[in-house]
Amino acid sequence: MENSIIKSQAYGKDRVRVVRVVRHADGWQEIADYWVCCLLSGEEFETSYTKGDNKLVVATDSQKNTVYYLAKTLPAEKVMVPE
C-alpha cells in the first residue's frame, strides 16, 4: 500500500443566507441581504482524513449558526457593508 500525503484540506458551509434589517428612530430602515461562505482550512484537520479523528472539525450547522449569531450581534456598521 502506498503512503499518501495530503497537501491541503478544507471544508465549510456555502450559501448561508443572511438578511439584516436595521430600523432607525426616524422610521428609515436599512436592509442587507447577502450569501456567506464559511471555509475552514489548515494542517490541523489532517487527522480527520488519515485517522478518522474529527475532534477538531466544526460541524457545518455550527458554522451556519455562528454566521447568524455574528450577523445579529455585530454593530450595523460591520454587517451592512459586507467585505
N, C-alpha and C positions, 0 to 999 in steps of 0.2 A: 504494500500500500504506500502510495506516495504521500509525502508531507506537503501540506498546503499552507500558504501564507496569505493571511487576509491583509490586503494593502489598505483598505479603508472600509468603514462601515457607517451607515447612517440609517435612521428611521425617523418617523414622525407622523404628524397628523396634518393633512392637507384640507383646504377648503372649509375652514371653520368660519361660518358667517357671523359677523359682529355688526350689530346695529346699536348705536348710542344716541340718545336724544338728550340734549341739554336745554332745559327750559329756563329762560331768563325772567327776571321780575317784571320787565315791561311787556311780557307776552310773546316776545321773539323766541323762536325755537331753532336750534341747530341740530341737524341730523348727519351722522356719519354712518355710512353703510359700506362695508368692505369685507373681503375674504382674507383670512390669515392662514399662513402656512408655518407650522412649527417643525423644525428639523433639528434633531439631536445627532451629533456625531462625535467620534473620538476613539482612541485606542482602548479606553476602559471597557468598551462593550464587546471586546473580542471574546471574552469567556462565554458570553451568551450564545455565540456561534460555535465555539470549539468545545465547550464543556457543558452546555445546556444550563448555565448558571445565570438566571435572569434577575438577580437581586439588584443590579444597577439600572435595569430597564424601567423606564417610566411608561406606564400604560397610556395608550393614545387617548382614552377618555379622561385621564388625569391631565394630559396636555390641553385638551379642549376646555376642561373646567378651569384650568389656570388662565387660559386666554380670556374666558368670560369674566373671571374674577378681576383680572387686570383692567379689562375694558370698563368694568363697573366702578372700580375703586380709584383708578388713576385720575388725576385732575383733567378736566376737559381740554386744557391746552395740549396735553400729551396725546389724548385719544382722538381728538378731532382732526389732527394732522398726522396721518399715518406715514411712517418712514418707508 
